[in-house]
Amino acid sequence: MPVCRICKDEFEKEDMVAVRYGGRKVKVCEDCAERMAEEDAVAEESESVVQNMMGFKGRR
Ligand SMILES: [Zn+2]
């Protein structure tokens, strides 16, 4: 079973989303993806916010 790279919990494949993290793609759960997107938006305000949104398809 895939493991979220952030919270280290196991999730169903369907609940994982690919996000860009430190320049590489990792699979994380939807909760972490959402949190990462928010943190990235704060950290990088003008940069690559749109890209993060695009890697982010599994919204509830
Ligand atoms: Zn997670």
N, CA, C, O and the ligand as a Tripos MOL2 file, in Angstrom:
@<TRIPOS>MOLECULE
protein
  241   239    61     0     0
PROTEIN
NO_CHARGES

@<TRIPOS>ATOM
      1 N           0.8520   -1.2050    0.0000 N.3       1 MET1
      2 CA          0.0000    0.0000    0.0000 C.3       1 MET1
      3 C           0.8810    1.2460    0.0000 C.2       1 MET1
      4 O           1.8800    1.2940    0.7190 O.2       1 MET1
      5 N           0.5300    2.2400   -0.7850 N.am      2 PRO2
      6 CA          1.3570    3.4550   -0.8200 C.3       2 PRO2
      7 C           1.3350    4.2090    0.5050 C.2       2 PRO2
      8 O           0.3360    4.2330    1.2240 O.2       2 PRO2
      9 N           2.4550    4.8100    0.7880 N.am      3 VAL3
     10 CA          2.5910    5.5540    2.0330 C.3       3 VAL3
     11 C           2.7670    7.0330    1.7080 C.2       3 VAL3
     12 O           3.5560    7.3990    0.8360 O.2       3 VAL3
     13 N           2.0330    7.8700    2.4110 N.am      4 CYS4
     14 CA          2.1700    9.3120    2.2270 C.3       4 CYS4
     15 C           3.5540    9.7540    2.6750 C.2       4 CYS4
     16 O           4.0100    9.3830    3.7570 O.2       4 CYS4
     17 N           4.2130   10.5360    1.8570 N.am      5 ARG5
     18 CA          5.5860   10.9500    2.1710 C.3       5 ARG5
     19 C           5.6300   11.9560    3.3180 C.2       5 ARG5
     20 O           6.6880   12.1860    3.9050 O.2       5 ARG5
     21 N           4.5190   12.5370    3.6290 N.am      6 ILE6
     22 CA          4.5000   13.5770    4.6440 C.3       6 ILE6
     23 C           4.0590   13.0290    5.9990 C.2       6 ILE6
     24 O           4.7770   13.1720    6.9890 O.2       6 ILE6
     25 N           2.9070   12.4160    6.0470 N.am      7 CYS7
     26 CA          2.3900   11.9700    7.3440 C.3       7 CYS7
     27 C           2.6960   10.4940    7.6080 C.2       7 CYS7
     28 O           2.4290    9.9920    8.7000 O.2       7 CYS7
     29 N           3.2610    9.7900    6.6000 N.am      8 LYS8
     30 CA          3.7140    8.4060    6.7560 C.3       8 LYS8
     31 C           2.5790    7.4210    7.0060 C.2       8 LYS8
     32 O           2.8160    6.2890    7.4290 O.2       8 LYS8
     33 N           1.3830    7.8380    6.7540 N.am      9 ASP9
     34 CA          0.2620    6.9130    6.8650 C.3       9 ASP9
     35 C           0.0650    6.1890    5.5450 C.2       9 ASP9
     36 O           0.5190    6.6450    4.4960 O.2       9 ASP9
     37 N          -0.6050    5.0770    5.6120 N.am     10 GLU10
     38 CA         -0.9060    4.3290    4.3980 C.3      10 GLU10
     39 C          -2.2740    4.7370    3.8730 C.2      10 GLU10
     40 O          -3.2190    4.9720    4.6250 O.2      10 GLU10
     41 N          -2.3340    4.8110    2.5400 N.am     11 PHE11
     42 CA         -3.5910    5.2110    1.9110 C.3      11 PHE11
     43 C          -3.8520    4.3550    0.6910 C.2      11 PHE11
     44 O          -2.9370    3.7710    0.1110 O.2      11 PHE11
     45 N          -5.1020    4.2930    0.3170 N.am     12 GLU12
     46 CA         -5.4480    3.6630   -0.9500 C.3      12 GLU12
     47 C          -4.8390    4.4680   -2.0840 C.2      12 GLU12
     48 O          -4.7040    5.6890   -1.9970 O.2      12 GLU12
     49 N          -4.4770    3.7740   -3.1380 N.am     13 LYS13
     50 CA         -3.9000    4.4310   -4.2970 C.3      13 LYS13
     51 C          -4.7740    5.5850   -4.7740 C.2      13 LYS13
     52 O          -4.2720    6.6370   -5.1680 O.2      13 LYS13
     53 N          -6.0640    5.3760   -4.7340 N.am     14 GLU14
     54 CA         -7.0020    6.3750   -5.2470 C.3      14 GLU14
     55 C          -7.0050    7.6520   -4.4080 C.2      14 GLU14
     56 O          -7.4150    8.7140   -4.8760 O.2      14 GLU14
     57 N          -6.5460    7.5370   -3.1730 N.am     15 ASP15
     58 CA         -6.5680    8.7040   -2.2860 C.3      15 ASP15
     59 C          -5.2540    9.4730   -2.3180 C.2      15 ASP15
     60 O          -5.1100   10.4950   -1.6470 O.2      15 ASP15
     61 N          -4.3000    8.9820   -3.0970 N.am     16 MET16
     62 CA         -3.0150    9.6630   -3.1850 C.3      16 MET16
     63 C          -3.0120   10.6320   -4.3590 C.2      16 MET16
     64 O          -3.6490   10.3880   -5.3830 O.2      16 MET16
     65 N          -2.2940   11.7200   -4.1990 N.am     17 VAL17
     66 CA         -2.1120   12.6470   -5.3090 C.3      17 VAL17
     67 C          -0.6190   12.9280   -5.4540 C.2      17 VAL17
     68 O           0.1350   12.9060   -4.4810 O.2      17 VAL17
     69 N          -0.2170   13.1920   -6.6920 N.am     18 ALA18
     70 CA          1.1830   13.5160   -6.9550 C.3      18 ALA18
     71 C           1.3660   15.0200   -6.8230 C.2      18 ALA18
     72 O           0.6360   15.8020   -7.4310 O.2      18 ALA18
     73 N           2.3420   15.4100   -6.0260 N.am     19 VAL19
     74 CA          2.6500   16.8320   -5.8930 C.3      19 VAL19
     75 C           4.1470   17.0220   -6.0850 C.2      19 VAL19
     76 O           4.9300   16.0800   -5.9670 O.2      19 VAL19
     77 N           4.5270   18.2500   -6.3810 N.am     20 ARG20
     78 CA          5.9470   18.5410   -6.5130 C.3      20 ARG20
     79 C           6.4750   18.9860   -5.1640 C.2      20 ARG20
     80 O           5.9330   19.9010   -4.5430 O.2      20 ARG20
     81 N           7.5170   18.3440   -4.7210 N.am     21 TYR21
     82 CA          8.0380   18.6070   -3.3830 C.3      21 TYR21
     83 C           9.5490   18.5970   -3.4590 C.2      21 TYR21
     84 O          10.1530   17.5620   -3.7400 O.2      21 TYR21
     85 N          10.1610   19.7350   -3.2110 N.am     22 GLY22
     86 CA         11.6100   19.8310   -3.2870 C.3      22 GLY22
     87 C          12.1370   19.4890   -4.6660 C.2      22 GLY22
     88 O          13.2210   18.9210   -4.7930 O.2      22 GLY22
     89 N          11.3850   19.8270   -5.6960 N.am     23 GLY23
     90 CA         11.8330   19.6370   -7.0650 C.3      23 GLY23
     91 C          11.5240   18.2730   -7.6420 C.2      23 GLY23
     92 O          11.7880   18.0370   -8.8210 O.2      23 GLY23
     93 N          10.9760   17.3690   -6.8550 N.am     24 ARG24
     94 CA         10.6160   16.0610   -7.4070 C.3      24 ARG24
     95 C           9.1630   15.7460   -7.0950 C.2      24 ARG24
     96 O           8.5530   16.3310   -6.2010 O.2      24 ARG24
     97 N           8.6420   14.8230   -7.8440 N.am     25 LYS25
     98 CA          7.2480   14.4530   -7.6430 C.3      25 LYS25
     99 C           7.1340   13.3830   -6.5750 C.2      25 LYS25
    100 O           7.8390   12.3750   -6.6110 O.2      25 LYS25
    101 N           6.2610   13.6060   -5.6480 N.am     26 VAL26
    102 CA          6.0290   12.6060   -4.6190 C.3      26 VAL26
    103 C           4.5370   12.3680   -4.4990 C.2      26 VAL26
    104 O           3.7180   13.2040   -4.8790 O.2      26 VAL26
    105 N           4.2090   11.2070   -3.9610 N.am     27 LYS27
    106 CA          2.8100   10.8950   -3.7270 C.3      27 LYS27
    107 C           2.4830   11.1780   -2.2640 C.2      27 LYS27
    108 O           3.1550   10.7070   -1.3470 O.2      27 LYS27
    109 N           1.4460   11.9500   -2.0860 N.am     28 VAL28
    110 CA          1.0070   12.2430   -0.7250 C.3      28 VAL28
    111 C          -0.5090   12.1020   -0.6660 C.2      28 VAL28
    112 O          -1.1730   12.0260   -1.7000 O.2      28 VAL28
    113 N          -1.0430   12.0680    0.5320 N.am     29 CYS29
    114 CA         -2.4890   11.9760    0.6660 C.3      29 CYS29
    115 C          -3.1180   13.3370    0.3720 C.2      29 CYS29
    116 O          -2.4310   14.3560    0.3070 O.2      29 CYS29
    117 N          -4.4070   13.3300    0.2000 N.am     30 GLU30
    118 CA         -5.0840   14.5670   -0.1860 C.3      30 GLU30
    119 C          -4.9310   15.6550    0.8820 C.2      30 GLU30
    120 O          -4.7610   16.8300    0.5590 O.2      30 GLU30
    121 N          -4.9920   15.2620    2.1260 N.am     31 ASP31
    122 CA         -4.8640   16.2470    3.2070 C.3      31 ASP31
    123 C          -3.5130   16.9470    3.1500 C.2      31 ASP31
    124 O          -3.4290   18.1710    3.2490 O.2      31 ASP31
    125 N          -2.4520   16.1480    2.9860 N.am     32 CYS32
    126 CA         -1.1190   16.7350    2.9400 C.3      32 CYS32
    127 C          -0.9450   17.5700    1.6720 C.2      32 CYS32
    128 O          -0.3150   18.6270    1.7040 O.2      32 CYS32
    129 N          -1.4960   17.1030    0.5710 N.am     33 ALA33
    130 CA         -1.3840   17.8600   -0.6720 C.3      33 ALA33
    131 C          -2.0160   19.2310   -0.5070 C.2      33 ALA33
    132 O          -1.4880   20.2420   -0.9700 O.2      33 ALA33
    133 N          -3.1400   19.2380    0.1520 N.am     34 GLU34
    134 CA         -3.8320   20.4980    0.3660 C.3      34 GLU34
    135 C          -3.0130   21.4260    1.2500 C.2      34 GLU34
    136 O          -2.8940   22.6220    0.9830 O.2      34 GLU34
    137 N          -2.4530   20.8540    2.3020 N.am     35 ARG35
    138 CA         -1.6570   21.6600    3.2240 C.3      35 ARG35
    139 C          -0.3860   22.1610    2.5360 C.2      35 ARG35
    140 O           0.0110   23.3130    2.7130 O.2      35 ARG35
    141 N           0.2420   21.2950    1.7590 N.am     36 MET36
    142 CA          1.4490   21.7000    1.0440 C.3      36 MET36
    143 C           1.1540   22.8170    0.0590 C.2      36 MET36
    144 O           1.9370   23.7550   -0.0840 O.2      36 MET36
    145 N           0.0330   22.7110   -0.6110 N.am     37 ALA37
    146 CA         -0.3290   23.7470   -1.5780 C.3      37 ALA37
    147 C          -0.4870   25.0830   -0.8710 C.2      37 ALA37
    148 O          -0.0840   26.1230   -1.3900 O.2      37 ALA37
    149 N          -1.0730   25.0450    0.3090 N.am     38 GLU38
    150 CA         -1.2480   26.2870    1.0610 C.3      38 GLU38
    151 C           0.0930   26.8430    1.5280 C.2      38 GLU38
    152 O           0.3410   28.0450    1.4320 O.2      38 GLU38
    153 N           0.9470   25.9730    2.0280 N.am     39 GLU39
    154 CA          2.2550   26.4280    2.5010 C.3      39 GLU39
    155 C           3.1010   26.9640    1.3600 C.2      39 GLU39
    156 O           3.7840   27.9790    1.4950 O.2      39 GLU39
    157 N           3.0440   26.2630    0.2310 N.am     40 ASP40
    158 CA          3.7770   26.7290   -0.9430 C.3      40 ASP40
    159 C           3.2780   28.0890   -1.3780 C.2      40 ASP40
    160 O           4.0620   28.9630   -1.7460 O.2      40 ASP40
    161 N           1.9880   28.2590   -1.3340 N.am     41 ALA41
    162 CA          1.4230   29.5330   -1.7680 C.3      41 ALA41
    163 C           1.9280   30.6610   -0.8840 C.2      41 ALA41
    164 O           2.1610   31.7730   -1.3570 O.2      41 ALA41
    165 N           2.0940   30.3750    0.3900 N.am     42 VAL42
    166 CA          2.6080   31.3830    1.3020 C.3      42 VAL42
    167 C           4.0970   31.6050    1.0780 C.2      42 VAL42
    168 O           4.5650   32.7430    1.0460 O.2      42 VAL42
    169 N           4.8390   30.5080    0.9230 N.am     43 ALA43
    170 CA          6.2890   30.5960    0.8160 C.3      43 ALA43
    171 C           6.7440   31.2200   -0.4950 C.2      43 ALA43
    172 O           7.7140   31.9780   -0.5320 O.2      43 ALA43
    173 N           6.0420   30.8980   -1.5570 N.am     44 GLU44
    174 CA          6.5280   31.3030   -2.8630 C.3      44 GLU44
    175 C           5.6150   32.2860   -3.5770 C.2      44 GLU44
    176 O           5.7330   32.5210   -4.7800 O.2      44 GLU44
    177 N           4.7230   32.8400   -2.8160 N.am     45 GLU45
    178 CA          3.6480   33.6840   -3.3270 C.3      45 GLU45
    179 C           3.5440   33.8140   -4.8480 C.2      45 GLU45
    180 O           2.6110   33.2990   -5.4640 O.2      45 GLU45
    181 N           4.5230   34.5150   -5.4450 N.am     46 SER46
    182 CA          4.3630   34.7960   -6.8650 C.3      46 SER46
    183 C           4.7380   33.6150   -7.7490 C.2      46 SER46
    184 O           4.2680   33.5150   -8.8830 O.2      46 SER46
    185 N           5.5780   32.7220   -7.2430 N.am     47 GLU47
    186 CA          6.1700   31.6790   -8.0780 C.3      47 GLU47
    187 C           5.4190   30.3600   -8.0220 C.2      47 GLU47
    188 O           5.0280   29.8950   -6.9520 O.2      47 GLU47
    189 N           5.2280   29.7780   -9.1690 N.am     48 SER48
    190 CA          4.7880   28.3840   -9.3220 C.3      48 SER48
    191 C           3.5750   27.9950   -8.4870 C.2      48 SER48
    192 O           3.3560   26.8130   -8.2210 O.2      48 SER48
    193 N           2.8100   28.9540   -8.0850 N.am     49 VAL49
    194 CA          1.5740   28.6230   -7.3900 C.3      49 VAL49
    195 C           0.6150   27.9410   -8.3570 C.2      49 VAL49
    196 O          -0.0880   26.9940   -8.0040 O.2      49 VAL49
    197 N           0.6070   28.4400   -9.5660 N.am     50 VAL50
    198 CA         -0.2800   27.8650  -10.5720 C.3      50 VAL50
    199 C           0.1110   26.4380  -10.8890 C.2      50 VAL50
    200 O          -0.7550   25.5860  -11.0880 O.2      50 VAL50
    201 N           1.4050   26.1660  -10.9380 N.am     51 GLN51
    202 CA          1.8730   24.8150  -11.2100 C.3      51 GLN51
    203 C           1.4130   23.8530  -10.1230 C.2      51 GLN51
    204 O           0.9960   22.7310  -10.4120 O.2      51 GLN51
    205 N           1.4900   24.2870   -8.9060 N.am     52 ASN52
    206 CA          1.0430   23.4370   -7.8160 C.3      52 ASN52
    207 C          -0.4470   23.1380   -7.9310 C.2      52 ASN52
    208 O          -0.8940   22.0240   -7.6580 O.2      52 ASN52
    209 N          -1.1840   24.1200   -8.3270 N.am     53 MET53
    210 CA         -2.6100   23.9080   -8.5020 C.3      53 MET53
    211 C          -2.8690   22.8440   -9.5650 C.2      53 MET53
    212 O          -3.8060   22.0530   -9.4570 O.2      53 MET53
    213 N          -2.0260   22.8410  -10.5850 N.am     54 MET54
    214 CA         -2.2470   21.9120  -11.6870 C.3      54 MET54
    215 C          -1.9360   20.4750  -11.2950 C.2      54 MET54
    216 O          -2.5470   19.5430  -11.8180 O.2      54 MET54
    217 N          -0.9980   20.2920  -10.3850 N.am     55 GLY55
    218 CA         -0.6810   18.9390   -9.9360 C.3      55 GLY55
    219 C          -1.6600   18.4240   -8.9000 C.2      55 GLY55
    220 O          -1.3630   17.4680   -8.1840 O.2      55 GLY55
    221 N          -2.7650   19.0170   -8.8200 N.am     56 PHE56
    222 CA         -3.6360   18.9560   -7.6630 C.3      56 PHE56
    223 C          -5.0390   18.6830   -8.1320 C.2      56 PHE56
    224 O          -5.8740   19.5860   -8.1960 O.2      56 PHE56
    225 N          -5.2980   17.4250   -8.4630 N.am     57 LYS57
    226 CA         -6.5640   17.1450   -9.1240 C.3      57 LYS57
    227 C          -7.5980   16.4850   -8.2240 C.2      57 LYS57
    228 O          -8.7760   16.4140   -8.5740 O.2      57 LYS57
    229 N          -7.1700   16.0130   -7.0910 N.am     58 GLY58
    230 CA         -8.0990   15.1980   -6.3060 C.3      58 GLY58
    231 C          -8.8730   15.9250   -5.2300 C.2      58 GLY58
    232 O          -8.9310   15.4740   -4.0860 O.2      58 GLY58
    233 N          -9.4530   17.0190   -5.5800 N.am     59 ARG59
    234 CA        -10.2070   17.7580   -4.5640 C.3      59 ARG59
    235 C         -11.5040   17.0770   -4.2060 C.2      59 ARG59
    236 O         -12.1080   16.3890   -5.0290 O.2      59 ARG59
    237 N         -11.9180   17.2680   -3.0040 N.am     60 ARG60
    238 CA        -13.2040   16.7290   -2.5970 C.3      60 ARG60
    239 C         -14.3470   17.6270   -2.9920 C.2      60 ARG60
    240 O         -15.5040   17.3100   -2.7170 O.2      60 ARG60
    241 ZN         -0.4390   12.6310    4.3490 Zn       61 ZN61
@<TRIPOS>BOND
     1     1     2 1
     2     2     3 1
     3     3     4 2
     4     3     5 am
     5     5     6 1
     6     6     7 1
     7     7     8 2
     8     7     9 am
     9     9    10 1
    10    10    11 1
    11    11    12 2
    12    11    13 am
    13    13    14 1
    14    14    15 1
    15    15    16 2
    16    15    17 am
    17    17    18 1
    18    18    19 1
    19    19    20 2
    20    19    21 am
    21    21    22 1
    22    22    23 1
    23    23    24 2
    24    23    25 am
    25    25    26 1
    26    26    27 1
    27    27    28 2
    28    27    29 am
    29    29    30 1
    30    30    31 1
    31    31    32 2
    32    31    33 am
    33    33    34 1
    34    34    35 1
    35    35    36 2
    36    35    37 am
    37    37    38 1
    38    38    39 1
    39    39    40 2
    40    39    41 am
    41    41    42 1
    42    42    43 1
    43    43    44 2
    44    43    45 am
    45    45    46 1
    46    46    47 1
    47    47    48 2
    48    47    49 am
    49    49    50 1
    50    50    51 1
    51    51    52 2
    52    51    53 am
    53    53    54 1
    54    54    55 1
    55    55    56 2
    56    55    57 am
    57    57    58 1
    58    58    59 1
    59    59    60 2
    60    59    61 am
    61    61    62 1
    62    62    63 1
    63    63    64 2
    64    63    65 am
    65    65    66 1
    66    66    67 1
    67    67    68 2
    68    67    69 am
    69    69    70 1
    70    70    71 1
    71    71    72 2
    72    71    73 am
    73    73    74 1
    74    74    75 1
    75    75    76 2
    76    75    77 am
    77    77    78 1
    78    78    79 1
    79    79    80 2
    80    79    81 am
    81    81    82 1
    82    82    83 1
    83    83    84 2
    84    83    85 am
    85    85    86 1
    86    86    87 1
    87    87    88 2
    88    87    89 am
    89    89    90 1
    90    90    91 1
    91    91    92 2
    92    91    93 am
    93    93    94 1
    94    94    95 1
    95    95    96 2
    96    95    97 am
    97    97    98 1
    98    98    99 1
    99    99   100 2
   100    99   101 am
   101   101   102 1
   102   102   103 1
   103   103   104 2
   104   103   105 am
   105   105   106 1
   106   106   107 1
   107   107   108 2
   108   107   109 am
   109   109   110 1
   110   110   111 1
   111   111   112 2
   112   111   113 am
   113   113   114 1
   114   114   115 1
   115   115   116 2
   116   115   117 am
   117   117   118 1
   118   118   119 1
   119   119   120 2
   120   119   121 am
   121   121   122 1
   122   122   123 1
   123   123   124 2
   124   123   125 am
   125   125   126 1
   126   126   127 1
   127   127   128 2
   128   127   129 am
   129   129   130 1
   130   130   131 1
   131   131   132 2
   132   131   133 am
   133   133   134 1
   134   134   135 1
   135   135   136 2
   136   135   137 am
   137   137   138 1
   138   138   139 1
   139   139   140 2
   140   139   141 am
   141   141   142 1
   142   142   143 1
   143   143   144 2
   144   143   145 am
   145   145   146 1
   146   146   147 1
   147   147   148 2
   148   147   149 am
   149   149   150 1
   150   150   151 1
   151   151   152 2
   152   151   153 am
   153   153   154 1
   154   154   155 1
   155   155   156 2
   156   155   157 am
   157   157   158 1
   158   158   159 1
   159   159   160 2
   160   159   161 am
   161   161   162 1
   162   162   163 1
   163   163   164 2
   164   163   165 am
   165   165   166 1
   166   166   167 1
   167   167   168 2
   168   167   169 am
   169   169   170 1
   170   170   171 1
   171   171   172 2
   172   171   173 am
   173   173   174 1
   174   174   175 1
   175   175   176 2
   176   175   177 am
   177   177   178 1
   178   178   179 1
   179   179   180 2
   180   179   181 am
   181   181   182 1
   182   182   183 1
   183   183   184 2
   184   183   185 am
   185   185   186 1
   186   186   187 1
   187   187   188 2
   188   187   189 am
   189   189   190 1
   190   190   191 1
   191   191   192 2
   192   191   193 am
   193   193   194 1
   194   194   195 1
   195   195   196 2
   196   195   197 am
   197   197   198 1
   198   198   199 1
   199   199   200 2
   200   199   201 am
   201   201   202 1
   202   202   203 1
   203   203   204 2
   204   203   205 am
   205   205   206 1
   206   206   207 1
   207   207   208 2
   208   207   209 am
   209   209   210 1
   210   210   211 1
   211   211   212 2
   212   211   213 am
   213   213   214 1
   214   214   215 1
   215   215   216 2
   216   215   217 am
   217   217   218 1
   218   218   219 1
   219   219   220 2
   220   219   221 am
   221   221   222 1
   222   222   223 1
   223   223   224 2
   224   223   225 am
   225   225   226 1
   226   226   227 1
   227   227   228 2
   228   227   229 am
   229   229   230 1
   230   230   231 1
   231   231   232 2
   232   231   233 am
   233   233   234 1
   234   234   235 1
   235   235   236 2
   236   235   237 am
   237   237   238 1
   238   238   239 1
   239   239   240 2
@<TRIPOS>SUBSTRUCTURE
     1 MET1         2 RESIDUE 1 A MET
     2 PRO2         6 RESIDUE 1 A PRO
     3 VAL3        10 RESIDUE 1 A VAL
     4 CYS4        14 RESIDUE 1 A CYS
     5 ARG5        18 RESIDUE 1 A ARG
     6 ILE6        22 RESIDUE 1 A ILE
     7 CYS7        26 RESIDUE 1 A CYS
     8 LYS8        30 RESIDUE 1 A LYS
     9 ASP9        34 RESIDUE 1 A ASP
    10 GLU10       38 RESIDUE 1 A GLU
    11 PHE11       42 RESIDUE 1 A PHE
    12 GLU12       46 RESIDUE 1 A GLU
    13 LYS13       50 RESIDUE 1 A LYS
    14 GLU14       54 RESIDUE 1 A GLU
    15 ASP15       58 RESIDUE 1 A ASP
    16 MET16       62 RESIDUE 1 A MET
    17 VAL17       66 RESIDUE 1 A VAL
    18 ALA18       70 RESIDUE 1 A ALA
    19 VAL19       74 RESIDUE 1 A VAL
    20 ARG20       78 RESIDUE 1 A ARG
    21 TYR21       82 RESIDUE 1 A TYR
    22 GLY22       86 RESIDUE 1 A GLY
    23 GLY23       90 RESIDUE 1 A GLY
    24 ARG24       94 RESIDUE 1 A ARG
    25 LYS25       98 RESIDUE 1 A LYS
    26 VAL26      102 RESIDUE 1 A VAL
    27 LYS27      106 RESIDUE 1 A LYS
    28 VAL28      110 RESIDUE 1 A VAL
    29 CYS29      114 RESIDUE 1 A CYS
    30 GLU30      118 RESIDUE 1 A GLU
    31 ASP31      122 RESIDUE 1 A ASP
    32 CYS32      126 RESIDUE 1 A CYS
    33 ALA33      130 RESIDUE 1 A ALA
    34 GLU34      134 RESIDUE 1 A GLU
    35 ARG35      138 RESIDUE 1 A ARG
    36 MET36      142 RESIDUE 1 A MET
    37 ALA37      146 RESIDUE 1 A ALA
    38 GLU38      150 RESIDUE 1 A GLU
    39 GLU39      154 RESIDUE 1 A GLU
    40 ASP40      158 RESIDUE 1 A ASP
    41 ALA41      162 RESIDUE 1 A ALA
    42 VAL42      166 RESIDUE 1 A VAL
    43 ALA43      170 RESIDUE 1 A ALA
    44 GLU44      174 RESIDUE 1 A GLU
    45 GLU45      178 RESIDUE 1 A GLU
    46 SER46      182 RESIDUE 1 A SER
    47 GLU47      186 RESIDUE 1 A GLU
    48 SER48      190 RESIDUE 1 A SER
    49 VAL49      194 RESIDUE 1 A VAL
    50 VAL50      198 RESIDUE 1 A VAL
    51 GLN51      202 RESIDUE 1 A GLN
    52 ASN52      206 RESIDUE 1 A ASN
    53 MET53      210 RESIDUE 1 A MET
    54 MET54      214 RESIDUE 1 A MET
    55 GLY55      218 RESIDUE 1 A GLY
    56 PHE56      222 RESIDUE 1 A PHE
    57 LYS57      226 RESIDUE 1 A LYS
    58 GLY58      230 RESIDUE 1 A GLY
    59 ARG59      234 RESIDUE 1 A ARG
    60 ARG60      238 RESIDUE 1 A ARG
    61 ZN61       241 GROUP 0 **** ****
